[in-house]
């Protein structure tokens, strides 16, 4: 849908749901709901994020997460990105292996696959998979020959400010990741100088699969109605 179609359909659904919820000009006890383009954009952007999270983690009624079905993969395909990163000029060596540091892309939301290129003399282990590990579990994990850094796997620790630490038995070269990027906000009209949505002010259409547009609209309108009900209470 275009931004104009999103806006018009939002108004149509809002009017329909408002009547069902008891909000209308004819009802003296409830004021009718009217939203400007900024308010509609806020609800649409919020609904878009909630729907993506539900599709990614499987909290969507069907229980199917991102890559468990072809349907979900196609829905979120516009958000998939891949990049090869070079290590920062920081390197440490400890008994558990080589520690290298990388800065993640600013638009990264969820990593779906990751691997590193190493200096292993064996071709089979030139590129090995990376597995995330929590800070509090790292000490236990590194001592485990099957779960710690070894010839088949490296470990990833998440640090602050988008920096990660990769622990590997080998020296590391490139770090390859495939990830879901943060969705662009849905902005129906240019925003005033004093407001923005996710740091954006210009018109921005929904980049997701067309099949999700009506679901985003329905969720956004329902949340707008619920917000009105909560405010009235």
Backbone as CSV, one residue per row, in Angstrom:
resi,resn,N_x,N_y,N_z,CA_x,CA_y,CA_z,C_x,C_y,C_z
1,UNK,0.831,-1.195,0.000,0.000,0.000,0.000,0.872,1.254,0.000
2,UNK,0.370,2.290,-0.632,1.018,3.579,-0.550,0.655,4.240,0.777
3,UNK,1.339,5.327,1.106,1.023,6.050,2.340,-0.415,6.573,2.323
4,UNK,-0.859,7.036,1.151,-2.236,7.523,1.039,-3.236,6.402,1.290
5,UNK,-2.954,5.224,0.757,-3.843,4.080,0.969,-3.838,3.667,2.437
6,UNK,-2.663,3.695,3.057,-2.588,3.383,4.488,-3.452,4.361,5.281
7,UNK,-3.330,5.642,4.978,-4.059,6.668,5.717,-5.565,6.518,5.546
8,UNK,-6.012,6.331,4.307,-7.448,6.217,4.042,-8.036,4.960,4.667
9,UNK,-7.317,3.856,4.556,-7.809,2.610,5.135,-7.817,2.684,6.652
10,UNK,-6.817,3.352,7.222,-6.783,3.549,8.669,-8.047,4.280,9.119
11,UNK,-8.409,5.351,8.408,-9.599,6.123,8.772,-10.865,5.272,8.671
12,UNK,-10.948,4.473,7.622,-12.126,3.624,7.433,-12.263,2.613,8.560
13,UNK,-11.159,1.929,8.895,-11.190,0.940,9.974,-11.441,1.614,11.318
14,UNK,-10.827,2.761,11.512,-10.996,3.475,12.774,-12.453,3.858,12.988
15,UNK,-13.109,4.311,11.947,-14.521,4.676,12.045,-15.378,3.458,12.363
16,UNK,-15.063,2.336,11.678,-15.830,1.114,11.904,-15.644,0.589,13.322
17,UNK,-14.400,0.497,13.766,-14.133,-0.024,15.101,-14.606,0.941,16.187
18,UNK,-14.565,2.233,15.898,-15.015,3.225,16.872,-16.496,3.049,17.182
19,UNK,-17.265,2.806,16.135,-18.711,2.594,16.320,-18.959,1.347,17.154
20,UNK,-18.200,0.270,16.872,-18.351,-0.973,17.635,-18.000,-0.765,19.103
21,UNK,-16.989,0.089,19.363,-16.535,0.325,20.733,-17.349,1.398,21.443
22,UNK,-18.309,2.025,20.740,-19.150,3.025,21.361,-18.654,4.439,21.233
23,UNK,-17.666,4.653,20.338,-17.161,6.009,20.102,-17.786,6.534,18.815
24,UNK,-18.606,7.530,18.913,-19.213,8.115,17.717,-19.808,9.469,18.056
25,UNK,-20.061,10.228,17.052,-20.654,11.549,17.269,-22.045,11.445,17.853
26,UNK,-22.730,10.321,17.559,-24.093,10.176,18.039,-24.150,9.749,19.489
27,UNK,-23.021,9.254,20.017,-22.990,8.775,21.397,-22.520,9.908,22.304
28,UNK,-23.399,10.434,23.101,-23.052,11.582,23.939,-22.061,11.228,25.042
29,UNK,-21.949,9.928,25.351,-21.065,9.528,26.445,-19.619,9.363,26.001
30,UNK,-19.401,9.264,24.714,-18.053,9.041,24.210,-17.788,9.998,23.060
31,UNK,-16.612,10.595,23.057,-16.207,11.448,21.943,-15.694,10.578,20.802
32,UNK,-15.975,10.983,19.590,-15.477,10.222,18.448,-13.959,10.355,18.373
33,UNK,-13.328,9.369,17.737,-11.869,9.351,17.645,-11.428,9.945,16.315
34,UNK,-10.540,10.896,16.369,-9.956,11.476,15.160,-8.454,11.597,15.379
35,UNK,-7.681,11.061,14.449,-6.225,11.087,14.568,-5.616,11.828,13.392
36,UNK,-4.559,12.591,13.656,-3.859,13.239,12.548,-2.827,12.274,11.956
37,UNK,-2.123,12.720,10.913,-1.197,11.827,10.211,-0.025,11.395,11.096
38,UNK,0.399,12.282,11.970,1.487,11.915,12.894,1.032,10.816,13.842
39,UNK,-0.144,10.976,14.434,-0.645,9.975,15.374,-0.855,8.632,14.686
40,UNK,-1.410,8.648,13.488,-1.582,7.395,12.744,-0.238,6.760,12.449
41,UNK,0.745,7.567,12.112,2.089,7.049,11.813,2.705,6.385,13.035
42,UNK,2.488,6.974,14.209,3.015,6.391,15.446,2.405,5.013,15.690
43,UNK,1.077,4.902,15.566,0.421,3.622,15.795,0.829,2.589,14.739
44,UNK,0.965,3.000,13.494,1.368,2.080,12.432,2.790,1.570,12.641
45,UNK,3.688,2.458,13.014,5.083,2.060,13.245,5.179,1.103,14.417
46,UNK,4.442,1.389,15.480,4.430,0.508,16.649,3.866,-0.866,16.282
47,UNK,2.772,-0.888,15.535,2.159,-2.156,15.139,3.091,-2.954,14.236
48,UNK,3.795,-2.267,13.344,4.738,-2.940,12.457,5.829,-3.655,13.263
49,UNK,6.387,-2.978,14.258,7.421,-3.583,15.093,6.885,-4.795,15.854
50,UNK,5.692,-4.656,16.416,5.111,-5.756,17.179,4.858,-6.969,16.294
51,UNK,4.406,-6.740,15.069,4.144,-7.846,14.155,5.444,-8.535,13.743
52,UNK,6.491,-7.761,13.472,7.779,-8.355,13.101,8.318,-9.207,14.247
53,UNK,8.248,-8.683,15.474,8.716,-9.444,16.632,7.937,-10.744,16.787
54,UNK,6.627,-10.692,16.573,5.795,-11.891,16.694,6.163,-12.920,15.630
55,UNK,6.420,-12.467,14.414,6.813,-13.378,13.345,8.202,-13.951,13.594
56,UNK,9.071,-13.154,14.179,10.454,-13.604,14.416,10.523,-14.639,15.534
57,UNK,9.840,-14.377,16.660,10.004,-15.270,17.808,8.928,-16.339,17.931
58,UNK,7.958,-16.336,17.010,6.929,-17.373,17.031,5.744,-17.066,17.923
59,UNK,5.728,-15.885,18.532,4.620,-15.504,19.407,3.502,-14.884,18.568
60,UNK,2.948,-15.705,17.648,2.007,-15.170,16.667,0.758,-16.027,16.480
61,UNK,0.458,-16.845,17.478,-0.727,-17.690,17.362,-0.406,-19.054,16.782
62,UNK,0.368,-19.076,15.686,0.721,-20.346,15.064,1.916,-20.997,15.747
63,UNK,2.722,-20.195,16.447,3.914,-20.721,17.104,5.101,-20.873,16.172
64,UNK,4.949,-20.448,14.905,6.030,-20.589,13.925,6.938,-19.368,13.956
65,UNK,8.229,-19.583,14.186,9.182,-18.486,14.233,9.715,-18.180,12.834
66,UNK,10.645,-17.237,12.750,11.113,-16.657,11.492,11.407,-17.682,10.403
67,UNK,12.324,-18.617,10.638,12.754,-19.513,9.571,12.094,-20.885,9.639
68,UNK,11.047,-21.018,10.448,10.397,-22.314,10.566,9.437,-22.594,9.411
69,UNK,8.992,-21.542,8.707,8.088,-21.736,7.570,8.500,-20.838,6.408
70,UNK,8.187,-21.278,5.209,8.447,-20.475,4.016,7.660,-19.173,4.064
71,UNK,6.457,-19.224,4.613,5.604,-18.038,4.706,6.299,-16.934,5.511
72,UNK,6.791,-17.282,6.693,7.451,-16.274,7.521,8.739,-15.768,6.893
73,UNK,9.474,-16.644,6.214,10.708,-16.203,5.550,10.405,-15.171,4.479
74,UNK,9.340,-15.385,3.717,8.970,-14.432,2.664,8.479,-13.119,3.269
75,UNK,7.741,-13.202,4.368,7.241,-11.998,5.019,8.386,-11.077,5.437
76,UNK,9.444,-11.660,6.011,10.525,-10.858,6.576,11.733,-10.722,5.659
77,UNK,11.658,-11.304,4.466,12.788,-11.240,3.530,13.254,-9.809,3.237
78,UNK,12.344,-8.801,3.131,12.822,-7.437,2.853,13.725,-6.865,3.936
79,UNK,13.736,-7.479,5.108,14.558,-6.966,6.208,15.898,-7.677,6.336
80,UNK,16.127,-8.721,5.555,17.354,-9.515,5.679,18.523,-8.795,5.015
81,UNK,19.617,-8.694,5.739,20.843,-8.093,5.219,22.018,-9.003,5.552
82,UNK,23.113,-8.857,4.812,24.332,-9.578,5.150,25.522,-8.660,4.954
83,UNK,26.548,-8.866,5.771,27.710,-7.991,5.737,28.925,-8.747,6.260
84,UNK,30.098,-8.383,5.760,31.360,-8.923,6.258,32.113,-7.797,6.955
85,UNK,32.456,-8.010,8.214,33.085,-6.983,9.031,34.559,-7.290,9.275
86,UNK,35.351,-6.240,9.374,36.755,-6.355,9.723,36.911,-6.131,11.229
87,UNK,37.894,-6.783,11.867,38.071,-6.584,13.316,38.576,-5.186,13.643
88,UNK,38.245,-4.725,14.835,38.760,-3.458,15.338,40.253,-3.618,15.655
89,UNK,40.910,-2.494,15.882,42.346,-2.537,16.202,42.569,-2.884,17.666
90,UNK,41.865,-3.911,18.108,42.000,-4.406,19.482,42.087,-5.927,19.391
91,UNK,43.094,-6.494,19.984,43.228,-7.950,19.959,43.875,-8.402,21.254
92,UNK,43.309,-9.427,21.857,43.844,-9.969,23.098,43.954,-11.483,22.966
93,UNK,44.942,-12.039,23.629,45.128,-13.492,23.621,45.165,-13.997,25.053
94,UNK,44.344,-15.004,25.324,44.311,-15.628,26.638,44.387,-17.140,26.454
95,UNK,44.374,-17.838,27.566,44.493,-19.292,27.502,43.312,-19.933,26.779
96,UNK,42.159,-19.239,26.765,40.974,-19.808,26.119,40.916,-19.480,24.628
97,UNK,41.853,-18.676,24.125,41.876,-18.404,22.691,42.123,-16.948,22.359
98,UNK,41.951,-16.630,21.092,42.132,-15.270,20.587,40.833,-14.492,20.755
99,UNK,40.940,-13.240,21.247,39.776,-12.386,21.461,39.844,-11.212,20.485
100,UNK,38.853,-11.121,19.598,38.786,-10.025,18.638,37.477,-9.276,18.823
101,UNK,37.452,-8.003,18.391,36.305,-7.137,18.637,35.800,-6.542,17.323
102,UNK,34.469,-6.456,17.222,33.829,-5.955,16.010,32.714,-4.998,16.388
103,UNK,32.469,-4.008,15.525,31.347,-3.090,15.712,30.213,-3.496,14.781
104,UNK,29.039,-3.753,15.347,27.900,-4.205,14.566,27.265,-3.041,13.803
105,UNK,26.596,-3.325,12.680,25.895,-2.259,11.934,24.826,-1.604,12.796
106,UNK,24.606,-0.319,12.595,23.625,0.415,13.397,22.199,-0.052,13.146
107,UNK,21.932,-0.571,11.946,20.564,-0.980,11.629,20.275,-2.422,12.026
108,UNK,21.220,-3.089,12.681,21.024,-4.498,13.045,19.995,-4.633,14.151
109,UNK,19.078,-5.591,13.970,18.089,-5.897,15.003,18.338,-7.278,15.593
110,UNK,18.335,-8.338,14.726,18.573,-9.698,15.195,19.532,-10.414,14.263
111,UNK,20.547,-11.049,14.802,21.477,-11.859,14.009,20.844,-13.217,13.759
112,UNK,20.831,-13.645,12.504,20.245,-14.946,12.167,21.297,-15.988,11.798
113,UNK,22.486,-15.538,11.394,23.594,-16.462,11.127,24.896,-15.695,11.242
114,UNK,25.936,-16.357,11.775,27.225,-15.695,11.911,28.365,-16.710,11.839
115,UNK,29.484,-16.272,11.264,30.655,-17.133,11.120,31.896,-16.247,11.020
116,UNK,33.067,-16.841,11.269,34.325,-16.111,11.142,35.289,-16.896,10.255
117,UNK,36.121,-16.149,9.525,37.218,-16.758,8.773,38.436,-16.815,9.673
118,UNK,39.126,-17.944,9.670,40.258,-18.153,10.571,41.521,-18.478,9.787
119,UNK,42.636,-18.547,10.531,43.908,-18.920,9.909,44.216,-20.405,10.104
120,UNK,43.181,-21.212,10.312,43.379,-22.651,10.476,44.084,-23.227,9.250
121,UNK,44.981,-24.178,9.493,45.701,-24.826,8.391,44.839,-25.859,7.678
122,UNK,43.710,-26.179,8.266,42.800,-27.160,7.670,41.673,-26.437,6.937
123,UNK,41.492,-26.746,5.672,40.465,-26.068,4.870,39.069,-26.209,5.465
124,UNK,38.824,-27.339,6.135,37.495,-27.585,6.699,37.143,-26.596,7.798
125,UNK,38.170,-25.976,8.394,37.928,-25.069,9.510,38.370,-23.637,9.195
126,UNK,38.488,-23.313,7.903,38.812,-21.943,7.522,37.691,-20.985,7.922
127,UNK,36.461,-21.429,7.737,35.304,-20.659,8.210,34.538,-21.505,9.207
128,UNK,34.359,-20.977,10.408,33.648,-21.718,11.446,32.480,-20.878,11.953
129,UNK,31.455,-21.562,12.438,30.264,-20.890,12.940,30.545,-20.218,14.283
130,UNK,29.764,-19.189,14.555,29.867,-18.451,15.811,28.599,-18.676,16.618
131,UNK,28.766,-18.903,17.919,27.631,-19.148,18.799,27.610,-18.112,19.922
132,UNK,26.476,-17.457,20.146,26.397,-16.473,21.231,26.410,-17.145,22.593
133,UNK,27.011,-16.480,23.558,27.033,-16.986,24.933,26.866,-15.785,25.861
134,UNK,26.149,-15.971,26.953,25.921,-14.873,27.892,27.164,-14.640,28.743
135,UNK,27.256,-13.424,29.298,28.404,-13.079,30.127,28.519,-14.002,31.342
136,UNK,27.400,-14.261,32.011,27.466,-15.056,33.231,27.690,-16.537,32.969
137,UNK,27.455,-16.988,31.740,27.649,-18.405,31.406,29.015,-18.658,30.762
138,UNK,29.730,-17.580,30.450,30.963,-17.743,29.680,32.029,-18.563,30.408
139,UNK,32.226,-18.305,31.699,33.257,-19.034,32.436,33.021,-20.535,32.441
140,UNK,31.752,-20.949,32.545,31.443,-22.374,32.493,31.618,-22.918,31.081
141,UNK,31.187,-22.128,30.105,31.227,-22.578,28.717,32.653,-22.762,28.208
142,UNK,33.543,-21.846,28.547,34.896,-21.895,27.985,35.683,-23.115,28.460
143,UNK,35.280,-23.695,29.591,35.966,-24.878,30.109,35.420,-26.171,29.516
144,UNK,34.292,-26.068,28.837,33.660,-27.255,28.256,34.234,-27.503,26.863
145,UNK,34.876,-28.650,26.613,35.504,-28.897,25.303,34.504,-28.973,24.152
146,UNK,33.234,-29.196,24.458,32.220,-29.310,23.412,31.485,-27.989,23.179
147,UNK,31.362,-27.153,24.229,30.625,-25.900,24.117,31.531,-24.675,24.027
148,UNK,32.783,-24.828,24.403,33.709,-23.708,24.360,34.252,-23.480,22.959
149,UNK,35.146,-22.485,22.825,35.780,-22.219,21.529,36.671,-23.397,21.158
150,UNK,36.474,-23.950,19.981,37.280,-25.080,19.524,37.479,-24.982,18.018
151,UNK,37.943,-26.043,17.414,38.257,-25.985,15.981,37.010,-25.857,15.104
152,UNK,35.839,-26.094,15.676,34.606,-26.041,14.888,33.720,-24.839,15.218
153,UNK,34.004,-24.156,16.309,33.105,-23.091,16.741,33.863,-21.983,17.441
154,UNK,33.340,-20.767,17.301,33.817,-19.605,18.044,32.661,-19.090,18.890
155,UNK,32.969,-18.272,19.891,31.948,-17.754,20.795,31.813,-16.243,20.638
156,UNK,30.594,-15.756,20.818,30.336,-14.322,20.750,29.807,-13.806,22.084
157,UNK,30.442,-12.750,22.592,29.986,-12.048,23.786,29.534,-10.656,23.376
158,UNK,28.349,-10.244,23.827,27.831,-8.913,23.500,28.298,-7.903,24.533
159,UNK,28.937,-6.838,24.060,29.411,-5.769,24.924,28.518,-4.543,24.729
160,UNK,28.958,-3.389,25.174,28.141,-2.183,25.058,28.390,-1.463,23.740
161,UNK,27.474,-0.546,23.412,27.613,0.334,22.246,27.775,-0.427,20.930
162,UNK,27.070,-1.563,20.807,27.092,-2.304,19.550,28.400,-3.019,19.260
163,UNK,29.244,-3.198,20.266,30.521,-3.905,20.089,30.380,-5.333,20.603
164,UNK,30.940,-6.281,19.858,30.926,-7.674,20.280,32.351,-8.203,20.379
165,UNK,32.518,-9.247,21.169,33.811,-9.894,21.355,33.702,-11.329,20.843
166,UNK,34.590,-11.705,19.940,34.605,-13.063,19.399,35.810,-13.802,19.968
167,UNK,35.560,-14.973,20.547,36.625,-15.800,21.113,36.797,-17.022,20.214
168,UNK,38.021,-17.235,19.748,38.282,-18.329,18.813,39.605,-19.014,19.140
169,UNK,39.685,-20.286,18.847,40.939,-21.034,19.006,41.981,-20.529,18.020
170,UNK,41.511,-20.037,16.871,42.413,-19.548,15.828,42.411,-18.030,15.800
171,UNK,43.376,-17.472,15.079,43.345,-16.045,14.781,42.209,-15.777,13.791
172,UNK,41.524,-14.655,13.993,40.324,-14.366,13.208,40.613,-13.304,12.155
173,UNK,40.022,-13.506,10.983,40.062,-12.493,9.937,38.720,-11.790,9.876
174,UNK,37.912,-12.115,8.877,36.612,-11.480,8.695,35.531,-12.140,9.558
175,UNK,34.538,-11.326,9.885,33.357,-11.793,10.617,32.150,-11.581,9.711
176,UNK,31.484,-12.664,9.353,30.351,-12.598,8.425,29.055,-12.770,9.211
177,UNK,28.087,-11.882,8.962,26.792,-12.018,9.626,25.654,-11.816,8.633
178,UNK,24.580,-12.517,8.878,23.307,-12.290,8.193,22.325,-11.901,9.293
179,UNK,21.528,-10.864,9.056,20.700,-10.348,10.137,19.413,-9.717,9.617
180,UNK,18.474,-9.532,10.545,17.272,-8.755,10.268,17.553,-7.319,10.674
181,UNK,17.329,-6.385,9.777,17.578,-4.990,10.096,16.344,-4.372,10.752
182,UNK,16.558,-3.277,11.445,15.449,-2.557,12.055,14.534,-2.028,10.953
183,UNK,13.227,-2.171,11.099,12.319,-1.681,10.059,12.264,-0.160,10.027
184,UNK,12.123,0.391,8.848,11.919,1.841,8.731,10.529,2.189,9.264
185,UNK,10.373,3.339,9.883,9.039,3.724,10.373,8.084,3.958,9.211
186,UNK,6.804,3.836,9.486,5.775,4.179,8.507,5.341,5.607,8.799
187,UNK,5.680,6.541,7.921,5.356,7.954,8.114,4.493,8.407,6.949
188,UNK,3.275,8.774,7.241,2.281,9.046,6.207,2.403,10.431,5.576
189,UNK,2.992,11.372,6.303,3.143,12.746,5.804,4.352,13.366,6.478
190,UNK,4.970,14.376,5.849,6.117,15.050,6.476,5.754,15.534,7.881
191,UNK,6.667,15.319,8.831,6.380,15.653,10.220,6.857,17.063,10.567
192,UNK,6.204,17.697,11.523,6.648,19.029,11.984,8.062,18.961,12.557
193,UNK,8.676,20.118,12.680,10.066,20.182,13.145,10.247,19.628,14.550
194,UNK,9.215,19.712,15.371,9.360,19.351,16.782,9.081,17.884,17.076
195,UNK,8.760,17.078,16.063,8.496,15.653,16.290,9.214,14.799,15.245
196,UNK,9.463,13.551,15.616,10.037,12.585,14.689,9.632,11.198,15.148
197,UNK,9.796,10.211,14.278,9.524,8.817,14.617,10.773,8.018,14.282
198,UNK,11.376,7.424,15.303,12.650,6.697,15.148,13.697,7.570,14.460
199,UNK,13.673,8.862,14.783,14.654,9.785,14.232,14.373,10.243,12.806
200,UNK,13.229,9.849,12.243,12.889,10.193,10.858,11.744,11.206,10.826
201,UNK,11.756,12.061,9.789,10.703,13.051,9.614,10.032,12.982,8.246
202,UNK,10.729,12.429,7.258,10.209,12.405,5.897,9.222,11.258,5.693
203,UNK,8.412,11.375,4.669,7.457,10.316,4.320,8.205,9.008,4.089
204,UNK,7.683,7.939,4.652,8.336,6.627,4.540,7.275,5.545,4.422
205,UNK,7.283,4.830,3.312,6.294,3.777,3.092,6.704,2.486,3.791
206,UNK,5.747,1.618,4.001,6.012,0.310,4.597,6.800,-0.546,3.609
207,UNK,7.920,-1.107,4.071,8.789,-1.899,3.199,8.498,-3.391,3.280
208,UNK,7.606,-3.777,4.157,7.324,-5.190,4.352,6.439,-5.746,3.232
209,UNK,6.350,-7.066,3.202,5.536,-7.778,2.215,4.103,-7.245,2.240
210,UNK,3.523,-7.088,1.045,2.153,-6.561,0.917,1.150,-7.338,1.766
211,UNK,1.398,-8.638,1.933,0.452,-9.464,2.678,0.352,-9.069,4.141
212,UNK,1.337,-8.315,4.636,1.320,-7.907,6.042,0.669,-6.549,6.271
213,UNK,0.412,-5.812,5.213,-0.079,-4.446,5.377,-1.420,-4.381,6.107
214,UNK,-2.341,-5.238,5.722,-3.652,-5.212,6.380,-3.540,-5.626,7.845
215,UNK,-2.629,-6.550,8.142,-2.448,-6.970,9.533,-1.862,-5.835,10.370
216,UNK,-0.941,-5.084,9.780,-0.382,-3.921,10.477,-1.477,-2.889,10.739
217,UNK,-2.286,-2.623,9.729,-3.379,-1.663,9.878,-4.358,-2.095,10.960
218,UNK,-4.758,-3.348,10.921,-5.734,-3.837,11.884,-5.200,-3.716,13.310
219,UNK,-3.939,-4.106,13.507,-3.340,-4.020,14.837,-3.204,-2.570,15.283
220,UNK,-2.793,-1.686,14.370,-2.620,-0.273,14.709,-3.939,0.373,15.115
221,UNK,-5.001,0.091,14.377,-6.303,0.683,14.675,-6.841,0.169,16.004
222,UNK,-6.689,-1.114,16.244,-7.158,-1.679,17.513,-6.411,-1.063,18.699
223,UNK,-5.124,-0.820,18.519,-4.353,-0.210,19.601,-4.745,1.258,19.787
224,UNK,-5.104,1.923,18.706,-5.576,3.305,18.814,-6.879,3.353,19.610
225,UNK,-7.789,2.422,19.318,-9.061,2.354,20.055,-8.798,2.053,21.525
226,UNK,-7.910,1.075,21.780,-7.617,0.697,23.159,-6.987,1.856,23.919
227,UNK,-6.137,2.621,23.241,-5.515,3.781,23.868,-6.561,4.805,24.279
228,UNK,-7.565,5.014,23.412,-8.649,5.952,23.710,-9.474,5.491,24.912
229,UNK,-9.767,4.186,24.940,-10.540,3.619,26.056,-9.772,3.798,27.369
230,UNK,-8.466,3.508,27.326,-7.633,3.619,28.539,-7.572,5.065,29.010
231,UNK,-7.413,5.991,28.079,-7.353,7.413,28.460,-8.655,7.879,29.095
232,UNK,-9.785,7.407,28.538,-11.085,7.808,29.083,-11.272,7.281,30.518
233,UNK,-10.784,6.044,30.733,-10.915,5.484,32.087,-10.062,6.260,33.069
